[in-house]
Amino acid sequence: MKKASFTAAFSAAAVVVLLLLAEAKVSMAVTCSPTQLSSCVSAITSSSPPSKLCCSKIKEQKPCLCQYLKNPNLKKFINTPNARKVASTCGTPFPKC
């Protein structure tokens, strides 16, 4: 009987841990906001190197880049050779959407 209650308690604890991990993942999700990339404008529109802030924002917004590329107003700024160069310099591969 003790083995069955231990197994039940272990299973319940495992479910709680999984739920907590799932919740942590949701709370750490990035909010997609193209304005977060404003620190990259000069690097994207010129040949100047990206700043550390720009690179950190590109890495932060990486999950959103395909969404931005689907937006015709943003695509003309993001889908450029300079934007690809900035992404590469920052160590963030340009997405294949």
C-alpha positions in Angstrom: 0.0 0.0 0.0 2.9 2.4 0.7 4.3 1.9 -2.8 1.0 3.0 -4.3 0.7 6.1 -2.2 4.3 7.0 -3.0 3.7 6.6 -6.7 0.5 8.7 -6.5 2.4 11.4 -4.6 5.3 11.3 -7.0 2.9 11.5 -10.0 1.1 14.5 -8.5 4.4 16.3 -7.8 5.5 15.6 -11.4 2.3 17.2 -12.7 2.7 20.2 -10.5 6.3 20.7 -11.7 5.2 20.4 -15.3 2.4 23.0 -14.8 4.9 25.3 -13.1 7.4 25.0 -16.0 4.6 25.6 -18.5 3.5 28.7 -16.7 7.1 30.0 -16.5 7.4 29.6 -20.2 4.3 31.6 -20.8 5.3 34.4 -18.5 8.7 34.6 -20.2 7.2 35.0 -23.7 8.2 38.2 -25.5 5.8 40.9 -26.4 6.1 41.6 -30.1 6.5 45.3 -30.6 8.4 46.6 -33.6 9.2 49.8 -31.6 11.5 47.7 -29.5 13.8 47.7 -32.6 14.1 51.5 -32.7 17.7 51.3 -31.5 18.5 49.5 -34.7 17.2 52.1 -37.1 20.5 53.8 -37.8 22.3 50.4 -38.3 19.6 49.2 -40.7 19.3 52.4 -42.7 23.0 53.1 -42.9 26.3 51.2 -42.8 26.9 52.0 -39.1 27.4 49.0 -36.9 24.6 47.9 -34.5 24.9 49.0 -30.9 24.8 46.5 -28.0 21.3 47.6 -27.2 20.3 47.0 -30.8 21.7 43.4 -30.7 20.0 42.6 -27.4 16.7 43.9 -28.8 17.0 41.8 -32.0 17.7 38.7 -29.9 14.7 39.6 -27.7 12.4 40.1 -30.7 13.7 37.2 -32.7 10.5 35.2 -32.2 8.6 38.1 -33.7 10.7 38.7 -36.9 8.5 36.4 -39.1 5.5 38.3 -38.0 7.2 41.6 -38.9 8.2 40.3 -42.3 4.6 39.5 -43.1 3.6 43.1 -42.4 4.1 45.1 -45.7 4.8 48.3 -43.8 7.6 46.7 -41.8 8.9 44.3 -44.5 10.5 47.1 -46.5 12.7 48.0 -43.6 13.4 44.5 -42.2 13.9 42.6 -45.5 17.0 44.5 -46.7 20.7 43.7 -47.1 21.5 46.1 -44.2 19.0 44.4 -41.9 20.4 41.0 -42.7 23.9 42.4 -42.0 22.8 43.8 -38.7 21.2 40.4 -37.7 24.4 38.6 -38.7 26.6 41.0 -36.8 24.4 40.5 -33.8 24.7 36.7 -34.1 21.0 36.3 -34.8 20.4 34.4 -38.0 17.8 36.0 -40.3 14.6 34.0 -40.1 13.4 31.7 -42.9 9.6 32.1 -42.6 
